[in-house]
């Protein structure tokens, strides 16, 4: 939600979360949204694991697009963006494991992780009070 609907803005994401939680029905929170995890973006086709993203990349190449344009198309349809491991802390591999995961971890894991959550909540509440 933070990347799709809030333009990467944490304050907008909090407001959207509040709206979702007050709406009629059962709220659905995607994995990582509760800590503000951002989508991962493949910097090259080798980083992409999802077959759907790879397929759209290849289709774009077949239509005559260059590799950068094809990568944008692949990332647009890539489901990997929401499949990265939970960012537990700022340790290697985001504290998710002791080795490299099958999919990329967002480069912002040192700032956005469970361990930093309490600090951010305190910091955000101070911003709201001011």
C-alpha positions as CSV (number, residue, x, y, z in Angstrom):
1,X,0.0,0.0,0.0
2,X,2.8,2.4,0.8
3,X,4.1,2.3,-2.8
4,X,0.9,1.7,-4.7
5,X,-1.4,4.2,-2.9
6,X,0.7,6.4,-0.7
7,X,3.5,7.4,-3.2
8,X,6.1,6.1,-0.7
9,X,4.9,8.5,2.0
10,X,4.7,7.0,5.5
11,X,2.2,9.6,6.8
12,X,-0.2,8.9,3.9
13,X,0.2,5.1,4.5
14,X,-0.7,5.6,8.2
15,X,-3.8,7.6,7.1
16,X,-4.8,4.9,4.6
17,X,-4.3,2.2,7.2
18,X,-6.6,4.1,9.6
19,X,-9.3,4.3,6.8
20,X,-9.0,0.6,6.0
21,X,-9.3,-0.3,9.7
22,X,-12.5,1.8,10.1
23,X,-14.2,0.5,6.9
24,X,-17.0,-2.0,7.1
25,X,-15.8,-5.6,6.7
26,X,-12.6,-7.5,7.5
27,X,-9.4,-5.5,6.9
28,X,-6.6,-7.2,5.0
29,X,-3.0,-6.2,5.7
30,X,-0.4,-7.6,3.3
31,X,2.9,-9.0,4.7
32,X,5.2,-6.2,5.6
33,X,2.7,-3.4,5.4
34,X,2.5,-3.2,9.2
35,X,6.1,-1.9,9.3
36,X,6.0,0.2,6.1
37,X,8.1,-2.2,3.9
38,X,8.5,-0.9,0.4
39,X,8.3,-3.0,-2.8
40,X,11.5,-4.2,-4.2
41,X,12.4,-3.2,-7.7
42,X,14.7,-5.4,-9.9
43,X,17.7,-3.4,-11.2
44,X,18.3,-6.0,-13.9
45,X,16.5,-9.1,-15.2
46,X,18.9,-11.4,-13.3
47,X,17.4,-10.2,-10.0
48,X,13.8,-11.1,-11.2
49,X,12.5,-14.4,-10.0
50,X,8.8,-14.2,-11.0
51,X,7.9,-15.9,-14.2
52,X,5.2,-13.3,-14.9
53,X,7.7,-10.4,-14.7
54,X,10.2,-12.3,-16.8
55,X,7.5,-13.0,-19.4
56,X,6.5,-9.3,-19.7
57,X,10.2,-8.4,-20.0
58,X,10.6,-10.8,-22.9
59,X,7.4,-9.7,-24.6
60,X,8.6,-6.1,-24.4
61,X,11.9,-7.1,-26.0
62,X,10.0,-8.9,-28.7
63,X,8.0,-5.7,-29.4
64,X,11.3,-3.9,-30.0
65,X,11.8,-2.2,-26.7
66,X,15.3,-1.8,-25.3
67,X,16.4,-3.7,-22.2
68,X,15.7,-0.7,-19.9
69,X,12.2,-0.2,-21.3
70,X,11.6,-4.0,-21.0
71,X,12.8,-4.0,-17.4
72,X,10.3,-1.3,-16.6
73,X,7.6,-3.4,-18.1
74,X,8.8,-6.5,-16.3
75,X,8.9,-4.7,-13.0
76,X,5.4,-3.3,-13.6
77,X,4.0,-6.9,-13.7
78,X,6.6,-8.5,-11.4
79,X,5.1,-10.1,-8.3
80,X,8.5,-10.3,-6.6
81,X,8.0,-6.8,-5.3
82,X,5.8,-7.9,-2.5
83,X,7.5,-11.3,-1.8
84,X,10.8,-10.2,-0.2
85,X,11.6,-11.6,3.2
86,X,10.4,-9.9,6.4
87,X,12.9,-7.2,7.5
88,X,13.4,-8.2,11.1
89,X,16.5,-6.0,11.9
90,X,19.5,-4.3,10.4
91,X,21.8,-7.4,10.5
92,X,22.9,-9.2,7.4
93,X,20.0,-10.6,5.3
94,X,17.6,-8.3,7.3
95,X,17.8,-10.9,10.2
96,X,15.6,-13.2,8.1
97,X,18.2,-15.9,7.8
98,X,21.9,-16.6,8.0
99,X,22.3,-16.8,4.2
100,X,21.1,-15.1,1.1
101,X,17.4,-15.5,0.4
102,X,15.9,-16.8,-2.9
103,X,14.7,-13.3,-3.6
104,X,16.2,-9.8,-3.1
105,X,15.8,-7.9,0.2
106,X,15.0,-4.2,-0.1
107,X,18.0,-2.1,0.3
108,X,16.2,0.0,3.0
109,X,16.1,-2.9,5.5
110,X,18.6,-1.2,7.8
111,X,16.1,1.6,8.4
112,X,12.7,-0.2,7.9
113,X,12.6,-3.3,10.1
114,X,10.8,-4.7,13.1
115,X,13.7,-3.8,15.5
116,X,13.4,-0.1,14.6
117,X,9.6,-0.1,14.8
118,X,9.3,1.1,18.4
119,X,11.7,4.0,17.7
120,X,9.8,5.1,14.6
121,X,6.4,4.9,16.4
122,X,7.8,7.2,19.2
123,X,9.3,9.5,16.6
124,X,6.1,9.6,14.5
125,X,3.9,10.3,17.6
126,X,6.1,13.3,18.5
127,X,5.7,14.6,15.0
128,X,1.9,14.4,15.3
129,X,1.9,16.2,18.7
130,X,4.0,19.1,17.4
